Amino acid sequence: MVKTHKIALKATCEQAKLLSQHCGYARVAYNHGLASFKAGLEADEWKSLYTLKREFNAVKKAEYDWRAELSQYASKNAIHHLDRAIKNWKNKKLSAGFSKYHKRQYGQSYQADNGKGTVKVSENAVRLPKIGWVKMRESLRFEGEIVQATITKSYGRWYVCLTVETGEDLPEKREGETIGIDMGIKTLATYSDGTTVENPKGSMDHQYRKLGRVDKAIARSKKVHGKTNNSKRRQKQYEQRQRIYGRIANIRDDVHHKATSALVKARSVGKVIVESLNVAGMRRNKHLSRAFHRAGLSGFLRMLEYKCGWHGVVFEKADRWFASTKTCSGCGEKKVAMDLSQREYVCMACGLVIDRDLNAAKNLAQYDQQDAASSAESKNGRGGAISPAGTEAEPMKRLLESLPQQLSHAFA
Ligand SMILES: [Zn+2]
């Protein structure tokens, strides 16, 4: 079984500088490869991974002489990543668009290894090529062989993400009840057994207020006497903002970790069914995008998915057409519309009165992929063209069509 653990690093100033340089090197290699691939496309030539690598190696000595002291794995892996991105785009996987150039301000990262054995870990440090032993803030949680090590800088701090092959077999499928989960912005998650997971409120609001103040200060000091302000003071404000963002992410991750662990560990759950979030749609909606971003729903689901895998729980996503909000969980009667302000589902057919989110969660728990496919087929006249759950490669039109229903979830 493969597990990953992201650990904060205690890099010295010198090490931090080297880490930064490696990220820069990876970025340069990626961008060089992308430019050359694009030029190839224009000349009707499809450049392979091998060609891209060879081309970069041919120019790197002359163009990037500063890279001599750096680990060559950084550039090599960057070109591998580019190749994967190009293939995803070609195969239209995960709605992958064409690769964009990597920019410094959009996060720094590089892959530090060249397969098994390159990176070593001790009790409280990790040995990276060309950098040496860098202290870690906690020990690696899993025993086994390190298959991949990725270095990232986020919120002003360095992290190593270690992927470990633990040698354990995947756990056997666990027998147990099925839980449907309705995701929302006000209440993060509602389970079909009535449990709710609330978004962190107080501490989070406090951080957002602080963030607002720093943002304002940064905006105000943009220019001094008509000149761009590059002062140390302003630099410090940027760092302060990074730290607040980091704290916000920590608060949110903590809640998500606790809730997902509690669900897969302590309960007798055999299967979890969630709805497919319309991520693109929610981001586009100006009223929703901020709240959606803050709640971090996708992060919660990603976490839940891998933890289910670790514990032998089946994780399933309902088709995005599944009307979990509009259907009565008692008798299956479907409403034409369900107003956003309606907090309760009142069924005209059987008289059931139930909380809106709980109703949706119960519907998800009863969701059957086979049923959904056949009913969608007959009702939409789309034939067998219903995409499997979780596929994001949807044409724009279908995304837009599905927006109203997903909106109601988000507000719910
Ligand atoms: Zn009913």
Boltz pocket constraint, residues with backbone or C-beta under 6 A from the ligand:
constraints:
  - pocket:
      binder: B
      contacts: [[A, 328], [A, 329], [A, 330], [A, 331], [A, 332], [A, 333], [A, 347], [A, 348], [A, 349], [A, 350], [A, 351], [A, 352]]
      max_distance: 6.0
